[in-house]
Amino acid sequence: MNSSNTRNRYPTVDIDDYIGQHHGSHFLYTYRSVKKFYYRLDAVHLDIEFLKICRAKDIIPSFLWFKTANNDLSSSPVYKACQLKLLNVEINAKRKKLNDLKIMYESSLNRLRELSSADFFEHLFEIIVSECSYLIDEKRRILNKKLLSLCPVNNSTRYYNAKVVTNLSSRVLSNEELICLANGLDYSLPPKSINSMNVASNVETFFHRITDVYQHHKKFMNEQKENEAFVESDVRVLNTKELTLASDLSSLTKSFLQRGNRCQIQKHKFDFEQQHYRKLLQKLKEDTSIIITRPDKGRGVVLMDKQDYVNKIQSILNDSSKFSSLSEDPTLARENSLKSILRKLHDQGQIKDQFYYLARPTGSNPGRLYGLPKVHKKPVSLRPVLSSIGTFNYGLGKALTHMLSDLIDNKNMIKDSSSFVKDLHALDDPLSTFKMVSFDVVNLYTNIPVDKTINIILKELYENRPVPPIIERNDLKELLTFATTKSHFLFDGKIYDQVDGVSMGSPLAPLLAEIFLQEFEKKYSSLFENLGIVYWKRYVDDTFVLLDPKFSAKKVCAELSKLHPSVKFTSQEEDAVTHKLPFLNVLIQRQEGIGFQTRIYRKPTFTGLITKWNSFVPKIYKYNTISVMVHHAIQICSSYKALHAEFQCIRKISKRNGYPSNFVDSIIKRQLNLKYEPSAPVPPTLSTDTVVFKIPYLGKESQVYGKLVTSAVAKQYPLKKVRVIYDVPDRIGRNFKNKDAVPDELKAGVVYEATCSQCNNSYIGQTCRHLKTRINEHLSDQKKFLPQSLKIPASNKKKKKNSQNPIPLYNGPITRSRTGKLPSSSIKLYKDDIDELLKQTTVKLKNEQPPVPKSAISKHYIKTHHMFTKDDFSILLMERYRYRLRISTTLTSQHRIVKATDAISGRTDLVNCYIGGTGLINCYIRVIGGTGVINCYIRVIGGTGVINCYIRVIGGTGVINCYIRVIGGTVSPGRVKYIQYIITFIIHVIQLHTTTLQNKSSCSKVGL
């Protein structure tokens, strides 16, 4: 019965009086009990969430503040620890109460269901939900208000750092918007929901990498083909360890998704502050007249008018000596050209498989240019930055970087600031009599002479080394040219090409810059001494120099700038009074004849912003934020006074970002203990293979899930080390996109869906190439089967009229031209002549095979005559990595097939999935004994639990295959042990009869 008829039949107001008059006091008592327990259940749920948030934010509820005889005790760590223990006790008590209420609620609900009819019970339950929802919302509002009142005054949510947000736009920000943006673009909000498909893809990929099951499956299928044994393509081949791990991961993931969804819904409803932030960010996102981005240096937020932003970038691109505008996108042409070169070199054996597959481009896109405001300079300009991931030569740059990395000489290089300070303190005291100067190369990457740097590389590889590379010199030069000079990109909907300097964003650019500067130093090092330089150390384009006081730093800088037309220097000299010089993030003070003192240096662009304490990220991230700062201070500061001052600075910064003081102090203490009380050396362990497992961060649930998965893997694969990475999906910065969007048809690495517009049947596919290319392949294959009238549409081009100027007939002799070809002759035929000629002509049909449909879309057209168009295709999800893309396609296909029966089948390239999808789990056990090899397969599908066994004996070696199909749903650990027991029993029976089966070659079927 529908709800409208139920409402008309039963009253919606004064329901208690109606129940008392028509059903009696016992029924009324039961109804009120259900309503009471329903409200108390939700109320206790809210209480638990409130207490857990207090614990997570280090807030003590007011009922846990108690008086002591000594007032000083209230500020002691013992008092705080006691409060935290009591808070945990209260949470556990609430959980116990929740379980008791669930039992009483279920009991009352069952009694009410027994006493009333089905439609009346449904009507009463709707009234209970309606009446209790108002009370629950009111309680949630009260708890939210209480939570805000408990927040300390110095909490990061109330602290607004004016240095973080720089508003250069015409939009006037409200105080709430400023507070929200002052958290930084890396500030994370709790996600509203969980991407279940992403979780399934993560755990499936993780299982494949732990077990290498894909390679095992391929090897097994090949063995079966060699033995002429038929095995279905969707059979999963697992041994007992793999089966147990698959079962554990499946149950753990299912539990994680259930608990995660429930907790996220509660958190989203409860956290008023986060909801308010989302509304503010949505308004800023909808304002298309502004750009929100990060500054060029330091952490912060910058707002600019979009038109001003575009104009500043355009002024950079108008430099014709650096950039040129293109009328067409050259991506496909350049991609195909590079593919051709790599294929030729690979076929000739000049490059290895690893280099070839890393450098070979597929589904490339143009780079995307954006700008970062230089807010520390007036007027504010933009630094152009090119995002080159996914460009046609990005992989080639990475491959060449790996190949040429051994050309780097570390003699004058600075690895990092810690190693620089260590080297500085190791210098002899007399060197402290020389003054300190830093030199900076102007616009290093854009001024590198590409051709000359490539020649330096080729000379070193082919002339200076005794054994040159396998690849020919000219071929390597061509690859280097491809990786460094051919760079096009997209900005504001237009395509540009960089015509000078090393390609912006190329992974090869830092290596080329280092090689060029090292050659510069090697060539002119003899002149350094003449210029008064006694010490030279460089970090990329920043150089630290000790200079003879007799020489002028400006004159030395000018002389260095004359050595090469592409290298120009600027200089900064130490302070004449304090003898201090900032270099990298170190402030150096020279003490003449004694040595050098060092401490931490923060640039004027430092805003004081670090990861906020209330940012929704794992606690280990916050720990690492402070730990890195403390460790860096210990490494850099050369005196206890400087170290103490730096610790005070760290405490001040962390306090402004909401960190509890005891949390920071505990990290400082731990780092000092590691420095001055080193732990005992750890004995060497067996080498392990590290496998990354990515988990969406949902709070405590994700951390528990990560630990359980790590424990499950350790039991089955002790030599595999799991590295859990928590993905924080909902950061503030992800709301603002400043790069040009790639059109859908040019996106690559996608799972797409083709939906028939007539019957709504759908096909799930995947491609690593451009979606446009794959769509054209589908439609071209479909075109082969279309009727002729649809196949060749009428042309829109106008035919040329030749009636006014007829072609004159040639009546002279037919002679060959200089090319050896006969000239075309013009023969005039009338209609009667054509008809007569057709009568005398016999058409000889070619013996051609009818076309075979290659696409499932073509098969669908042949079956239904429903035609697909390019508008019927849409993108479901994107995935950069090829193997993970195949797994995502399999999971998506299975998910769609399970939910609906209108799927177009036809995929043959799906990867077997073991954790997600439809839950197909198969086991393969190989027992090597004296009588032969015994193989057993277990296939779990779902259903009634029927078990079939097939035994096949091949030849004289006694190879026995047992195929066990279990139809029954998910596999629990207990079920796994039961299946293993069955397999052991079967193997024992087979071994007893081995002597009688060895010479048989036919199949016999045995039922269990």
N, C-alpha and C positions, 0 to 999 in steps of 0.2 A: 504494500500500500504506500502511495506516495505521501510526502509530508504535508501537502496542501489539504488532502482529504482528512489526514490525522488531525490537523489544526481545527478543521471545521467540526470534527466529531468530539474532541475533548477541549476543555477550557484551557486557556493560557494564563489566566490570572486567578488568584484565590484557589490555587490548586490544592493547598492543604485542606481547605474546607471541603472541596469536592471529594478528596480521597477519604476524609473522615466520615462523610455521609454515605458514600457508596461502597467503600471497601473495608472500613473498620479501623480501629486504633492500631492493630498489629501491622497492617499494611502501611499506615501513616508513619509509625515508628521506623519501619525498615526504610522507607523513602527518605526520611530525615537523616538516618544514619549514612546512607549512601552520599547524600549531599554534604554532610559534615566531613566524611572521610575524603571525599573528592577535593574539597577545599584545603584540608589539612595536608594532603599529599603535595599539592602544588606549593603551598606555603612553606613546607619544610624544604622542598626543592630550592626555593628562592633563598631561604636562610642558608642552606649549604653553599650556594653560589656566592652569596654575600660574604660568608666567612672565608671561602677560598680566594676571593678577590682581595680581601684584606690581607691574607697571608702572602699572596703573590706580590702585593704592592707594599709590603712591610708596614701595614697599618694595624694598630691594635684597637679593637672595638672598645667602646666606653665601659662595657660591663666587666672588662678584664683589668681596669685600672683600680687597684686597691691601695689602701693607706698602710703605711709602715710607721713604726715608732720613730725610726730615724729617716728623716725626709731625704737625706742624701742617697739612701738606697734606691730611690726611684730612678736615678740616673745611672745606676750601675749595670754592667752587662748581665749580672745574675738575675736582676729584676726583669730585664728584657727577655732573657732565656726562659724564665718562669712563665711570663705572659705567652710566649710562643708555644710552650708545652701545653698550657691550659687551652690555647686556641685549637691545637690539634686534638685535645681531648674532647672539646666541644663539637668539633667537626665529626669525630667518630661517634659521639653520642647522637648527633642529628642523623647520621647514616643508619644507626641501629633503630632509631625511632621511625625513619622512613621505611625500613623493611617491615617493621611491625604494622605500620599503617597500611602498607600494601596488602598484607594478609587480611586485615580487618575489612579493608575496602573491597577486596575480591569476594570475601564471604558475604558481605552485605549486598553486593551487586548480584551475586548468584541467587540470594533469597528473593530479591526484588524481581529478578527475571522469572523465578518459579511462580511467584504470586500473581503476575500480570501477564496479559496477552502480549504478543510480539509488537503490535502497533502501539499499544499503550506504553509499553516499556520504552520504545523508541521516543515517544512523545515526552515521557518523564525525563529521559536522559538529556534531550535537547534543552529542557527547562533548567536542569541542573547546571549544564555547561554555560547557559546564558546568564544565570543568576550569579554563578561563581566567578565568571570572567571579570566582572566589574570589581569584585573584591580582590581578586588576584592582581589586577592592574593597579589598584590603589596601594596594595602592599609593595608592589615593585617600585612605585613612585616614592613611597616613604623610605625604602631601603636605598634608593638612588640618592635621595636628599641626605640621608644619614651618611652615605659614603663620601659625598662631596664635603660635608661638614667635618669629617674625620681627616681629610687630606691636610697635611701640614702646610703652613704658609709658604715655606720655601720649596714646595713641590714643583717639579719641572713644568707641570701643566699651567702653573700660575706665574712662572717666571718668563719674562719676555726679554730676549736679548736683541737689542736694536741693531747690532752689527750683523746679525744673520741675514736679515731681509733687506735687500736693496731695491727700492721701487723707482724705476726709471720710466714708468709708463704714466699715461694720463689718468689711469683708474685710481681712485682713492680707496684704499683698503680700510675696512673696518677694524676695530681693535681685535675682534674675534678672529678675523681672517689673518691678521698679523701673528696672533698667538699660535694659530694652527700652522702657518707656514714656518714659524720660528723653530718648529721641531725638526726642520730639515727635510730634504727630499728622500732621505733614506729611512725616515720614520715609518714604522710598520703598524698597520691596523689589523685586528683580528679578521680573518676572512669570513665572509657571510656563509659560504658553503664549501664543500669539498668537491674537487674534480675527481670523481671516482674513476673515470677512464684513465686519467693521468696516473693515479695510484696503481691501478691494475697494470698499466704499461711499465711503470717503474719496477714493480716487484717481479713481473715476468722477465724483463731484461736482466734484472739482478740474478734470478734463478738460472737463466741461460749462461751467464758469465761465471757463476759459481761452479756449475756442473759441466760446462762445455757440452751440454746435451745435444745441441744442434749438430756438431761435428760427429758425435757418437751416433746420432740418428742417421745421418748421411752414410756413414760407414756401414751401419747395419743394413740399410735398404740396399746398398750396393752388394753386400754379401748375399742377401736374399735373391737378388736378380741373378747373380752368378749361379746360385743353387736352383734356379728356376722355381722358386717358391713365391706364391702370390701373397702379398700383404697389403692391406688397404692403406691408402696414402695418409689417412689421419690417425694411424696407429702411433701411440707414444711409446718410445723405447726407454725404459727406466730400470735402473738396478734398485736394490732395496734401499740404499742410502739416498738416492735421488727421490724415490717414492716417498720416503719418510719426510725428507725436507720439503717436498712439494705439498704434502698433507699439512705439515706444520705451518708453512707460509700461508696456505689457503685459509686455515682457521684463524691465524693471527690477523691477517689482513681483513677478513670479514668482521671480526670483532672490533678492530681499529676503526673501520668505516662506520660501524653502528654507533660506537661510543663517541667518535669524533663529530658526527652529524648532530647527535643529541646535545653535546656540550656546546657546539658552535651556535646552535639555535638559542640556547639559554644565554650565552655570553652576548650575542648580538641584541637580544631583547633587554638585557640587564644593563649593559654599559652605555649610559646616557652620553658620556663624553665622546665616545667613538662614533656614535650615531650622529652627533652634532658635527663632528669633523667631516664626515662623509657628505653631509648636506652642503657645508661650506666649500669643499673641494669640487663638488658637482657644479656649483654656481661658477667657480673660477674656470672650470673646464669648459663650460658652455660659452664663456666670453672669448669669441674668436678674434677679438681686436688686440689681444695681448699674447705675449710669449713668456712662459715661466720656465726658467732653466737654472743651471748652476753656474757659478762664476769660473773664470779661467784658473784662478788659484785659490786654494782654501775651500772650506765647506760653507755653503750658504745657499741662498735663494735670490735670484734676480728676476725682476719683472720688467719687460720692455714692450713698447708698442710694436705690434707685428710689422707695420709698414716701415717703421724706423729700422727694425731688425733686418728686414729684406733689403732695404736701401743700403745698409752698411755692407752686407754680403755682396750685393751687386757692384758696389764700388770696388771691391777686391777683384771680382770676376771680370771687370771691365779692362783690367790690365792685359792687353793683347800679347805682351811678351811672355806671360805666364799661362794664360787660359784662352781657349777659343770656343765659340758656340757651335754646336753641331745641329744639323737639320734632322738627322735620323739617329736612332739608337744603334750603335755598332756592337752591342753585346754579343749577339748571335754570331756575327761574322768573326769577331775576335776569338770567341770561344771555339768555333769550328777550326779556325786557323791554328790555335794552340793545340787543340786535340790532334790535328793532323801531324804536327811536329812531334808531339809526345808519342803518338802511335808509331811513327817511323823510327824514332830512337829506341823505343821499347822492342820493336820487332828486330832491330839490328843488334840488340843486346847492349846498347850503350848506357841504358839506365835500368835500374833494378825495379822489381815489382813494387816495393815499398815506395820508392820515389814516384813511380808512374801513377799509382792509385791515389797518392796524396796530392799530386800536382794536376791530375786530370780534372777539368772543370765539368760540372753538370748542373743545368738549371741556373746559370749565373744571372746576376742582376747588376745594374750599374751601382757604383758607390753612391752614398748619400751624404751630402755636405750639410753641416750645421755650424753654428758659431757659438763661442763662449765669450761672454762680455769680460773685458779687462777693467773691472771696477776700480782697481788700484791706480789707474792712470786717467788723467783728464786731458782732453775729452775721452769719454769711454769709447773704445774701439772693440772690434771682435777678433778673436783668434779663430781662423777657419780650421775645422776638424773634419776629416773624412772618415766615415764608417765604411771600411772596405771589406768587411766580412761578407762572404757570398759573391764577391766579384770574380771575374773569370781568371784573374792571375793571383788571387789570394793564396790558394793552395800551392801554386808554383813558388811564391815567395817564401812560404814556410818550409817547403822541401829544400830550396836552395840555402836557406838560413841554416838548416840542420847540416847540410853538406859542407858549407864553408865556414862553420863555426871554429874549426881548428886553426884558421888563419889569424885569429886574434892573439896578440902578444900582451900579456898581463903586466909587463914591466912598469909602465907608467899609469896603469889604470887604477882607479879607486873603486873597490867593489861596493862598499856602503860606508856610511858615516862611522860605524863602530870600528871597521878596519882602518879607516883614515886616522881616527884618534889614536889607535894602537900604534900605527906607524909614526905618527907625530911625536908621541911620547918616547919612542925608541931612538929619536934623533940625538946626535951628540949635542951637548950643551953649547959648544961654540957656535952652532948654527942658529941659535936664538939671538945672535947679534945682528942677523940679517932681517930686514923689514919684510913684512908679509904683504902680498898683492894677489888679487884674484883677477883672472882674465876670462872673459866670456865671449864665445864665438857668436857673431850676429847671424840670425836666420840660417842655422847650420844646414837643415835638411833641404831647404829650397835652393841653397847655393852650392850644394855638392856637385862637382863636375862629373856627370854620370859616365861619359865615355872614358875619361881618364881613370876613374875608379875601377871600371870594368877591366881596363888594360892592366891595372895594378894586380887585380885578382888573377888574370890569365897569365901574367908574367910569373907570378909566384907559383902557380900550379904547374905550368908547362916548361918553365925555364930554370927556376931555382930548386925545384924538387927532383930528386933522382927518379921517382916513379910517378909519372903523370896520371891523371884520372883516366878511366876507360872512355869517357865521352870525348868526342873530338872537340878541338879548341873552338872551331867556328860554331859548332852546335851549342856549346856552353855559352858562347857569347850571345847567340840568338836568344837563348832562354833568359839570360840576364837582362837583355834588352826588353824582352816581353814583360819581365817582372818589375821593371823599374821605370820605363818611359811611357808605356801605353796604359793610361789611366783616365777613364771617363767617369762622370758622376752626374747625379741628378740634384737639382735645386730649383725649388719653386716651379716644378713642372717642366723644366727645360734641361737639356743634356749639354754638358760642357766637357771639354777635353783639356787635360793639363799638358802643356807643350814644353815645359822647361822644369828642370830639377827632378829629384827623385819623387816618385809617386807618393802623394800624401796618404798616410794610412797603410802603406805597404809594410808587411812584417820584415821585409829585407832592408828597409831604410836605416834602422839603427846599426845593423851590421856594416852596411856600406859607409855610413858616417864614421864608424870606428876604424875601419880599414883605411879610409882616406886620411883621417887625422893621425893615425899611427905612421903612415907613410910620410906625412908632413913632418912629424917629430923626428923620424929617422933621418930624413934628408937634411934638416936644418938644425939638428942637435948640436953640431959643432959651432954654430953661431950663437947658441944660447949663452955659452960662457963669456963670449965677447960682449954680450949685452948685460952681463952682471948677474945672470940667472944661475943659482947654485942648487936649486931644488925645484922639481917640476912634477906635479901629480895632477891627473885629470879625471873628472867624472863626467862623461859624455862631452858637453860643450863648456863646462865650468872647470877652470884650472887654478890650482893653488900653487903659488910660486914664492920662494924665498929669494929676495933680490938684494944685491949689494947696495947699501945706503948711498953710495956715491952716484948711483944711476937714478934717473928720474923715471917713475913708473909710466907717465904719459908718453915720454919719448920712446921707451921700450915698447909700449903698446903700438905706437905709430910704426916703429921698425918691423915689428912682427906682422902688422897688417900689409906691409909692402912685399912680403915674401911670396905671397900667392894671391892672384886676383880674386879667388873665390873665398878666401879666408880673411875676414875682418874682425878685429877684436875690440872690446871695450874693457876698461879696467876699473878696479876699486882698490884703493890703498888703505892700509890700517890707519886707525885714528892716531893723529900725531901726539896726543896727550896720553890717552889710556892704552895705546898700542893694542887695541882690540879690532878684530876683523870677523864678520860673520861669513861662514862658508858652509854650504848645504844647510843643515839644521844645527850647526855647531858654532858657538861663539868662542873664538880663540883669543886668548890674551897672552902676548909675548912678554916674558920676563927676561930681560937681556942678561945673558951669561948663566941663567938658571934653567930655563926651559919654557914650556908652554902650559898654560892652564886652560881647561876646556869646561864648558857647561852647555846646557840646552839653549838653542836660539829659536825663537818663534818669529816668523815674518809678520810685518804689519797687516797682512791679509788674513791672519789667523783670527777666526771669529769666536773661538771658545766652544764651538759646537762639536760634540761627540755623540755616540749612540745614546739616546735618551733611556733613562731607567725604566720608564713606562712604555717604551716601544715594544711591540709584540714580537719579540725575537727570543731565541733560546738564551737562557741565563749564561751559558758558556760564552756567547758572543759579548755580553756585557763584561764578563770576567776578563776576556781577552783584551777588550778595549783598555781597561785600566792596567792589566798586566803588561801589555806592550809598552805603555807609557812609563811604567815603573822600571821595567827591564832596560829600556832605552836610557833612562836617567842614570841608572847604575853603571851602564857601559860608557856614557859620555862624560859625566861629571868627574873631575879629577880631584876634588877636595870634598871633605865631609860637609863643609859649610855650603858649598854649591849644591850638594846632594840634598841636604836638609831643605834649602830654599826651593828646590825643584819639587820635593815631596809636598811642601806646603802649596805650591802652585797646582799640583795635580789634585790635591784635596779641594781646592777652591773651584777648579774646573768641574770636577765630578759633582760637587755639591750643587752647582748651578744647573747641572743636567739631571738632578734628582737622585743621585746615588746616596745610599745610606753611608754614614761615616765609618761604621764598623766593618762594612763590606770592603771599603777602600783600604782601611788599616790592616785588615787580614791579608790582603794581597801584597801590600808593602812588606809585611812581616815575612810572608812566604818567600818572596823574591830575595829578600836579604839573607834568609836562611840558605837558599840555594846558592847564593854568591859566596858567603863566608863559612857555611857548613855544608860542603858538598856531600851528597849521599854516596853510599858505597857503590862501586862499579857493578853494573848489572851483567850477569854472565851472558855470553852470546847464546842466542836462541836459533832454532832452525829457521832457515829462510822461508818467508811466507809470501804469498801472492795477495796483494791488496785489491779488494773489489769495492767500488763505491756504491752505496745504496742511498738514493735520494728520497727523502720523505717530506711531504708538505707539513709545515710547522703549525700545529693546532694547540700547542700548549703541552701540558704534562702528558696527554694521551700519546703524542708523537714520540716523546722521550721514552715512555714505557714500551711502545711498539718497537722502537729502534733497539732497545736492550734485549727484548725477547727474540727479535730476529737474529741479532748477533749471537745470542746464546744457542739458538737452534742450529745455526750454521756451524758453530764451534763443536757441537756434539758430533756432527756428521763429517765435517771437513776441518779438522784442527789446524791444518796448514794454510787455510784461507783466512786472511785478516779482513774484517769488514770495517770500512770507513763510512760512518753515517753522516750525511750532509742534510741539514734541515733547510728546506726551501721556504723562503719567506715571500709569499706571492703578492701581498697587498701593500706595497710601499706607496707613499704619497707621490713620489716622482713618476710612477707608472700612469698617473692620470694625465700627464702632460706629454704629448708627442710633438717633437720639434723637427723630426726628419720627414722627408717626403714619403708618403705611403706608396708601397709597391702595388700596382694594379693586380687584382685577383688572377687575371689570366697569365700574368708573368711570374706568379709565385711558384716556387719549386719546393719539393719535399712536403707534399700535401696528401692527405686522405680526402678524397672527393666522393660526392654522391651524385648519381645521375637518376633523376626521377621522371618517369614517364608521365607526361601531362594528361594522358587519356585514361590510364588505369592505375596511376599512382604506384606502380611497381618501381622499385629502386635497385640500383647497382652500386656497390661500394668498391672503389678502386684506389690505387695509390700510384704516385709517380715521383721520381727524383728530378725529373726534367720540368720545364715550364708546363703549367696546366694547359695553356693554349695548344702546345704541341700534342699533348695526349688527347685533348678533345678532338683535334683535327684528325688524329689517327682513328678514333672511334667513328667519327662521321664519314671519313673516307671509306672505311670498311663497310659501313652501312650503305653508302652510295652505290656500291657494286650490285646491290639487290633491289634498288629502287626501280620502278617502271621508267621506261625511256622518257615519258613526258615529264616526270619529275626529275629525271637524271640530268637532262640537258635543258635548262631553262632558256627562254628567249633572251638573246643578247640585247643589252641596252644601247650598244654602240650603233650609230647611224651608218648605213651602208653608203659607200661612195657611188654617185650617179655617173655612169660612163656613157649614157645615151647621147649626150651632146658632143662628146669627143671620143668616137669609137676608135678602137685600136686598128690601125691599117694592117691588112693581111700581107704577109711576106711571101712573094712568089719566086724569089731567087733561089739559088742553090744553098743547101744546108752545109755549112762548114764549121769546123771546130774553132773554138776561141783559143787564145793563148794559154788559158788554164787547162785546155784539153777537154773541156765540157762542151756539149752541143748546145747551141742557143735554143731557147724555148720557142716552140712553134705555136702559132695561133690557128686553131681549126674551128671553123664556123659550122655548127650543126643545128639543124632545124628540128622541130618537135617530131615530125614524121620520121626523120632519120633516127632520132633517139629511140622511138618506139620500135622501129624495125631492128635496131641494134640490140635492144633488150630481149626481143623475141629469140634472136639467134644466140644469145649468151646463156651459158650454163654457169650458175653460181656454184663454186666449189667451196664448201664449208671447211674451215680448219678443224682438225681433230683436237679441239681444246677441251680440257676438263672443266666442268662447271666450277665457279668460284666457291671456296670453302670459307664460311664465316670465321673470322679470327677473334672477333669481339663478342662479348655476351650481349651487347646492345644490338648487334646485327642479328644474332640468334633470336632475340626478343622481337625484332621487326619481322623476321621470317615467320615466326609463330603467330604473331598478333596483328601484323601490318601497322603497328604503332611506330611512328617516326620520331626520333630524338632530334633536338636542335641544341645549339650551344647554350641557349638560355636555360636548359634543363639541368645544367651542371652547377654544383655549389661545393664550397670547401667546408669540410667538417672539422678538421684540425690540421695543424702543421707540425712537422718534426724534421729537424735538420739531419739527424743521423740515419743512415740507410737501414741498418738492421732494426733499429728501434721503430722506424717507420713501418716496416713489415709487420712487426708485432702489433703496433697500434692499429693497422689495417685489419689484422686477424681479429683482434678484440672488438673493434667497431662492427665488423661484419657479423660476428657471432652475437653481439648485443642486439643488432637490428633484426637478425633472424629470429632470435628468441622472443623479441617483443612483437614481431609482426610476421605474417606468412607471405607478404607481398614482395619478397626479395628476389632479384634476378640473380640466379647462380651462374657460375662460370669462372670463378677465380681458381687458379691452379698454383699460384705462387705464394700461398699463405704459409705462415710459420706455425708449427704446432705450439699450442699454448698449454701450460700445465697448471697454472694457478688461477687465472681469471677465465673469462669467456664462459663456455658451456660446461666447464668442469670435467673435461675429458682427461682421465689420468690412466696411463698404461705403464706396466712394469715389465722390464726385461731382465731376467736373471740368467747368467751364464755359469754353469757348473762344469769345471774341467776335471774329469775323472779318468780312471784307467780305461773305461770302455768307450769313451767318446765325449762329445760336447752336447749338453742339454740346454736348450733355450726355452724360457717361459715368458709369455707376455700376459699382462693383465690390463684389461680395458674397462674402465668404469664409465658408464654412460648415464644411467638413471633409469629406474623402472622397478622391476619385480625381483631382481636378484638372481636371475637365471645364470648358471655357470656352464659353459661349454668348453670342452677340451679337444683339440685336434693333435694327433701324433703323426709325425712323418719321419720315416727312417730312410736315409739316403746312403746307398753304397755299403762298402765293407767297413768303413771306419766307424759306423754306428752313430752318426750325427742325428740326434733326436731333438725335434722342436715341439714344444708344448705351447699351444696358444689358448690362453684362458680369458674368456670375456665375462666380466662381471657387470651386470646391469643393476645399478643401485645408487645413484646420487653421490654425495661427497664422501670422502674416505676419512674416517677418524683414525687416530693412532691405534685404537683397539682393533679397528677393522683391518688396518694394515698388518698387524700381528696375526690376525685370523687368516688373512690371505697368504701370508708367508708360511703359516702352518700347513695350509692346503697344498702349497707348492712343494714343501718339504715332503709331505705324504705322497704326492704324485711322483716326485723324483725317486723316492724309495721304492714305490711299486714298479716304476719303469726299470730301475736298476735290477730288480729281481727277475725281470723277464728280458733283460738285454740280450742274452745269448740266443733267444728265439726270434728276436726282432732284427738282428744285425743284417741278415741277408735279404730282408724285404725292401722293396723299393716303391711300393704303393702306399697310399694314405689309408689309414683306418680311423674310424671315428669312435671315440670313447665318451660316453656321457657320465657326468658326475651326479 
